[in-house]
Amino acid sequence: MAVGNSGMERNMGEWTKEALRQRLCQASFAMDDVLLYLDTHPEDQEALSYYHYVVGLRDEAMDAWQRQYGPLMVDAVQSTDRWTWIAEKWPWEGEV
């Protein structure tokens, strides 16, 4: 497992909504995949390092999404003056 860029660039500030959503899904999948591997290989330092790498990518993608489009998960709502969880359209309402 090579830890590095792996095609997942870290500059997400200028990404389109669809590209950012795809990057978030890719990082989440990679994180889940390596978690399954670590369940059976808990001593593998390279896998553990890769896990931390993809968690960082996912966190960056989540942060970029929330800065540009609002909270993606209910526990990410940070507004103190207005409940922003309902500000965006829901998936069944069309454009997300």
TIVEXRO-718410 format. One record per residue: z, x, y of N, C-alpha, C in turn; residue number from 1. Coordinates in steps of 0.1 Angstrom, whole numbers. Layout:
N
{nzz = Z nxx = X nyy = Y cazz = Z caxx = X cayy = Y czz = Z cxx = X cyy = Y pos = NUM}
...
% end
This chain:
96
{nzz = 0 nxx = 8 nyy = -12 cazz = 0 caxx = 0 cayy = 0 czz = 0 cxx = 9 cyy = 12 pos = 1}
{nzz = -10 nxx = 8 nyy = 20 cazz = -11 caxx = 17 cayy = 32 czz = -5 cxx = 9 cyy = 43 pos = 2}
{nzz = 5 nxx = 16 nyy = 50 cazz = 11 caxx = 10 cayy = 62 czz = 3 cxx = 15 cyy = 74 pos = 3}
{nzz = -2 nxx = 6 nyy = 82 cazz = -10 caxx = 10 cayy = 93 czz = -17 cxx = -2 cyy = 99 pos = 4}
{nzz = -28 nxx = 0 nyy = 105 cazz = -35 caxx = -11 cayy = 112 czz = -39 cxx = -21 cyy = 103 pos = 5}
{nzz = -46 nxx = -18 nyy = 92 cazz = -50 caxx = -27 cayy = 82 czz = -59 cxx = -39 cyy = 88 pos = 6}
{nzz = -65 nxx = -36 nyy = 99 cazz = -73 caxx = -47 cayy = 105 czz = -65 cxx = -57 cyy = 113 pos = 7}
{nzz = -52 nxx = -56 nyy = 113 cazz = -44 caxx = -65 cayy = 121 czz = -39 cxx = -58 cyy = 134 pos = 8}
{nzz = -48 nxx = -59 nyy = 144 cazz = -45 caxx = -52 cayy = 156 czz = -32 cxx = -59 cyy = 163 pos = 9}
{nzz = -25 nxx = -51 nyy = 170 cazz = -13 caxx = -55 cayy = 176 czz = -15 cxx = -61 cyy = 190 pos = 10}
{nzz = -26 nxx = -59 nyy = 197 cazz = -28 caxx = -65 cayy = 210 czz = -33 cxx = -79 cyy = 209 pos = 11}
{nzz = -24 nxx = -88 nyy = 210 cazz = -28 caxx = -102 cayy = 208 czz = -28 cxx = -110 cyy = 221 pos = 12}
{nzz = -27 nxx = -104 nyy = 232 cazz = -26 caxx = -111 cayy = 245 czz = -39 cxx = -118 cyy = 249 pos = 13}
{nzz = -50 nxx = -113 nyy = 244 cazz = -63 caxx = -119 cayy = 248 czz = -70 cxx = -126 cyy = 237 pos = 14}
{nzz = -63 nxx = -130 nyy = 227 cazz = -69 caxx = -137 cayy = 216 czz = -71 cxx = -152 cyy = 218 pos = 15}
{nzz = -82 nxx = -158 nyy = 212 cazz = -84 caxx = -172 cayy = 213 czz = -73 cxx = -179 cyy = 205 pos = 16}
{nzz = -72 nxx = -192 nyy = 207 cazz = -62 caxx = -199 cayy = 199 czz = -65 cxx = -199 cyy = 184 pos = 17}
{nzz = -77 nxx = -200 nyy = 180 cazz = -81 caxx = -200 cayy = 166 czz = -79 cxx = -186 cyy = 160 pos = 18}
{nzz = -82 nxx = -176 nyy = 167 cazz = -81 caxx = -162 cayy = 162 czz = -66 cxx = -159 cyy = 161 pos = 19}
{nzz = -58 nxx = -163 nyy = 170 cazz = -43 caxx = -161 cayy = 170 czz = -37 cxx = -168 cyy = 158 pos = 20}
{nzz = -42 nxx = -181 nyy = 156 cazz = -37 caxx = -188 cayy = 145 czz = -40 cxx = -182 cyy = 131 pos = 21}
{nzz = -52 nxx = -176 nyy = 130 cazz = -57 caxx = -170 cayy = 118 czz = -48 cxx = -157 cyy = 116 pos = 22}
{nzz = -46 nxx = -149 nyy = 127 cazz = -38 caxx = -137 cayy = 125 czz = -23 cxx = -141 cyy = 121 pos = 23}
{nzz = -18 nxx = -151 nyy = 126 cazz = -5 caxx = -156 cayy = 122 czz = -4 cxx = -159 cyy = 107 pos = 24}
{nzz = -15 nxx = -166 nyy = 103 cazz = -16 caxx = -170 cayy = 89 czz = -17 cxx = -158 cyy = 80 pos = 25}
{nzz = -25 nxx = -148 nyy = 84 cazz = -27 caxx = -136 cayy = 76 czz = -14 cxx = -128 cyy = 75 pos = 26}
{nzz = -7 nxx = -126 nyy = 86 cazz = 6 caxx = -119 cayy = 86 czz = 16 cxx = -126 cyy = 77 pos = 27}
{nzz = 16 nxx = -140 nyy = 78 cazz = 26 caxx = -147 cayy = 70 czz = 23 cxx = -146 cyy = 56 pos = 28}
{nzz = 10 nxx = -147 nyy = 52 cazz = 6 caxx = -145 cayy = 38 czz = 10 cxx = -132 cyy = 33 pos = 29}
{nzz = 7 nxx = -121 nyy = 41 cazz = 10 caxx = -108 cayy = 36 czz = 25 cxx = -106 cyy = 35 pos = 30}
{nzz = 33 nxx = -112 nyy = 43 cazz = 47 caxx = -111 cayy = 42 czz = 52 cxx = -118 cyy = 30 pos = 31}
{nzz = 47 nxx = -130 nyy = 27 cazz = 51 caxx = -137 cayy = 15 czz = 47 cxx = -130 cyy = 2 pos = 32}
{nzz = 35 nxx = -124 nyy = 3 cazz = 30 caxx = -117 cayy = -9 czz = 39 cxx = -104 cyy = -12 pos = 33}
{nzz = 42 nxx = -97 nyy = -2 cazz = 50 caxx = -85 cayy = -5 czz = 64 cxx = -89 cyy = -8 pos = 34}
{nzz = 69 nxx = -100 nyy = -4 cazz = 83 caxx = -105 cayy = -8 czz = 83 cxx = -108 cyy = -23 pos = 35}
{nzz = 72 nxx = -114 nyy = -28 cazz = 72 caxx = -116 cayy = -42 czz = 72 cxx = -103 cyy = -50 pos = 36}
{nzz = 65 nxx = -93 nyy = -45 cazz = 64 caxx = -80 cayy = -52 czz = 78 cxx = -74 cyy = -51 pos = 37}
{nzz = 85 nxx = -74 nyy = -40 cazz = 98 caxx = -68 cayy = -38 czz = 108 cxx = -75 cyy = -47 pos = 38}
{nzz = 106 nxx = -88 nyy = -51 cazz = 115 caxx = -94 cayy = -60 czz = 116 cxx = -87 cyy = -74 pos = 39}
{nzz = 105 nxx = -81 nyy = -78 cazz = 104 caxx = -75 cayy = -91 czz = 104 cxx = -59 cyy = -89 pos = 40}
{nzz = 103 nxx = -54 nyy = -77 cazz = 103 caxx = -40 cayy = -75 czz = 112 cxx = -37 cyy = -62 pos = 41}
{nzz = 125 nxx = -40 nyy = -63 cazz = 133 caxx = -38 cayy = -51 czz = 135 cxx = -24 cyy = -46 pos = 42}
{nzz = 132 nxx = -14 nyy = -54 cazz = 134 caxx = 0 cayy = -51 czz = 122 cxx = 6 cyy = -44 pos = 43}
{nzz = 111 nxx = -1 nyy = -44 cazz = 98 caxx = 4 cayy = -39 czz = 98 cxx = 6 cyy = -24 pos = 44}
{nzz = 100 nxx = 18 nyy = -19 cazz = 102 caxx = 21 cayy = -5 czz = 89 cxx = 18 cyy = 3 pos = 45}
{nzz = 78 nxx = 21 nyy = -3 cazz = 65 caxx = 18 cayy = 4 czz = 63 cxx = 3 cyy = 6 pos = 46}
{nzz = 66 nxx = -5 nyy = -4 cazz = 65 caxx = -19 cayy = -2 czz = 75 cxx = -24 cyy = 8 pos = 47}
{nzz = 87 nxx = -19 nyy = 8 cazz = 97 caxx = -23 cayy = 18 czz = 92 cxx = -19 cyy = 32 pos = 48}
{nzz = 86 nxx = -8 nyy = 34 cazz = 81 caxx = -4 cayy = 47 czz = 70 cxx = -13 cyy = 51 pos = 49}
{nzz = 61 nxx = -17 nyy = 41 cazz = 50 caxx = -26 cayy = 44 czz = 56 cxx = -40 cyy = 48 pos = 50}
{nzz = 66 nxx = -44 nyy = 42 cazz = 72 caxx = -57 cayy = 45 czz = 77 cxx = -57 cyy = 60 pos = 51}
{nzz = 84 nxx = -46 nyy = 64 cazz = 88 caxx = -45 cayy = 78 czz = 77 cxx = -45 cyy = 87 pos = 52}
{nzz = 66 nxx = -38 nyy = 83 cazz = 54 caxx = -38 cayy = 92 czz = 48 cxx = -52 cyy = 94 pos = 53}
{nzz = 46 nxx = -59 nyy = 83 cazz = 40 caxx = -73 cayy = 84 czz = 49 cxx = -83 cyy = 91 pos = 54}
{nzz = 62 nxx = -81 nyy = 89 cazz = 72 caxx = -89 cayy = 97 czz = 70 cxx = -87 cyy = 112 pos = 55}
{nzz = 68 nxx = -74 nyy = 115 cazz = 66 caxx = -71 cayy = 130 czz = 53 cxx = -78 cyy = 135 pos = 56}
{nzz = 42 nxx = -77 nyy = 127 cazz = 30 caxx = -84 cayy = 130 czz = 31 cxx = -99 cyy = 132 pos = 57}
{nzz = 39 nxx = -105 nyy = 123 cazz = 41 caxx = -119 cayy = 123 czz = 49 cxx = -123 cyy = 136 pos = 58}
{nzz = 60 nxx = -115 nyy = 138 cazz = 68 caxx = -117 cayy = 150 czz = 60 cxx = -116 cyy = 163 pos = 59}
{nzz = 51 nxx = -106 nyy = 164 cazz = 42 caxx = -105 cayy = 175 czz = 33 cxx = -116 cyy = 177 pos = 60}
{nzz = 27 nxx = -121 nyy = 166 cazz = 18 caxx = -132 cayy = 166 czz = 25 cxx = -145 cyy = 171 pos = 61}
{nzz = 37 nxx = -147 nyy = 165 cazz = 46 caxx = -158 cayy = 169 czz = 49 cxx = -158 cyy = 184 pos = 62}
{nzz = 53 nxx = -146 nyy = 189 cazz = 56 caxx = -145 cayy = 203 czz = 44 cxx = -148 cyy = 212 pos = 63}
{nzz = 32 nxx = -142 nyy = 208 cazz = 20 caxx = -144 cayy = 216 czz = 16 cxx = -159 cyy = 216 pos = 64}
{nzz = 17 nxx = -166 nyy = 204 cazz = 14 caxx = -180 cayy = 204 czz = 24 cxx = -188 cyy = 213 pos = 65}
{nzz = 37 nxx = -185 nyy = 212 cazz = 46 caxx = -192 cayy = 220 czz = 44 cxx = -190 cyy = 235 pos = 66}
{nzz = 41 nxx = -178 nyy = 239 cazz = 38 caxx = -175 cayy = 253 czz = 26 cxx = -183 cyy = 258 pos = 67}
{nzz = 15 nxx = -184 nyy = 250 cazz = 3 caxx = -190 cayy = 254 czz = 3 cxx = -205 cyy = 252 pos = 68}
{nzz = 9 nxx = -210 nyy = 241 cazz = 7 caxx = -224 cayy = 237 czz = 20 cxx = -232 cyy = 235 pos = 69}
{nzz = 31 nxx = -225 nyy = 236 cazz = 44 caxx = -232 cayy = 234 czz = 49 cxx = -230 cyy = 220 pos = 70}
{nzz = 61 nxx = -235 nyy = 217 cazz = 68 caxx = -232 cayy = 205 czz = 60 cxx = -237 cyy = 192 pos = 71}
{nzz = 60 nxx = -229 nyy = 182 cazz = 53 caxx = -232 cayy = 170 czz = 63 cxx = -238 cyy = 160 pos = 72}
{nzz = 75 nxx = -235 nyy = 161 cazz = 86 caxx = -240 cayy = 153 czz = 97 cxx = -245 cyy = 161 pos = 73}
{nzz = 103 nxx = -256 nyy = 157 cazz = 113 caxx = -263 cayy = 165 czz = 125 cxx = -253 cyy = 170 pos = 74}
{nzz = 128 nxx = -243 nyy = 161 cazz = 139 caxx = -235 cayy = 165 czz = 135 cxx = -224 cyy = 175 pos = 75}
{nzz = 122 nxx = -224 nyy = 179 cazz = 117 caxx = -215 cayy = 189 czz = 117 cxx = -221 cyy = 203 pos = 76}
{nzz = 121 nxx = -233 nyy = 205 cazz = 122 caxx = -239 cayy = 218 czz = 132 cxx = -231 cyy = 227 pos = 77}
{nzz = 128 nxx = -226 nyy = 238 cazz = 137 caxx = -218 cayy = 246 czz = 139 cxx = -224 cyy = 260 pos = 78}
{nzz = 133 nxx = -235 nyy = 263 cazz = 134 caxx = -241 cayy = 276 czz = 148 cxx = -247 cyy = 277 pos = 79}
{nzz = 154 nxx = -245 nyy = 289 cazz = 167 caxx = -251 cayy = 291 czz = 167 cxx = -264 cyy = 300 pos = 80}
{nzz = 155 nxx = -266 nyy = 306 cazz = 155 caxx = -278 cayy = 315 czz = 146 cxx = -289 cyy = 310 pos = 81}
{nzz = 139 nxx = -287 nyy = 299 cazz = 130 caxx = -297 cayy = 293 czz = 127 cxx = -294 cyy = 278 pos = 82}
{nzz = 127 nxx = -304 nyy = 270 cazz = 125 caxx = -303 cayy = 256 czz = 110 cxx = -301 cyy = 254 pos = 83}
{nzz = 105 nxx = -289 nyy = 252 cazz = 91 caxx = -286 cayy = 251 czz = 84 cxx = -287 cyy = 238 pos = 84}
{nzz = 92 nxx = -290 nyy = 228 cazz = 87 caxx = -292 cayy = 214 czz = 76 cxx = -302 cyy = 213 pos = 85}
{nzz = 77 nxx = -313 nyy = 221 cazz = 68 caxx = -324 cayy = 221 czz = 56 cxx = -322 cyy = 231 pos = 86}
{nzz = 56 nxx = -311 nyy = 238 cazz = 46 caxx = -310 cayy = 249 czz = 31 cxx = -308 cyy = 244 pos = 87}
{nzz = 30 nxx = -302 nyy = 232 cazz = 16 caxx = -299 cayy = 227 czz = 12 cxx = -311 cyy = 217 pos = 88}
{nzz = -1 nxx = -312 nyy = 215 cazz = -5 caxx = -323 cayy = 206 czz = -1 cxx = -319 cyy = 192 pos = 89}
{nzz = 1 nxx = -329 nyy = 184 cazz = 4 caxx = -327 cayy = 170 czz = -9 cxx = -326 cyy = 162 pos = 90}
{nzz = -9 nxx = -319 nyy = 151 cazz = -22 caxx = -316 cayy = 143 czz = -30 cxx = -329 cyy = 141 pos = 91}
{nzz = -24 nxx = -340 nyy = 138 cazz = -32 caxx = -352 cayy = 136 czz = -37 cxx = -359 cyy = 148 pos = 92}
{nzz = -34 nxx = -353 nyy = 160 cazz = -39 caxx = -359 cayy = 173 czz = -52 cxx = -352 cyy = 177 pos = 93}
{nzz = -57 nxx = -343 nyy = 169 cazz = -69 caxx = -336 cayy = 173 czz = -67 cxx = -322 cyy = 175 pos = 94}
{nzz = -73 nxx = -316 nyy = 186 cazz = -72 caxx = -302 cayy = 189 czz = -57 cxx = -298 cyy = 189 pos = 95}
{nzz = -54 nxx = -287 nyy = 182 cazz = -41 caxx = -282 cayy = 181 czz = -40 cxx = -269 cyy = 189 pos = 96}
% end
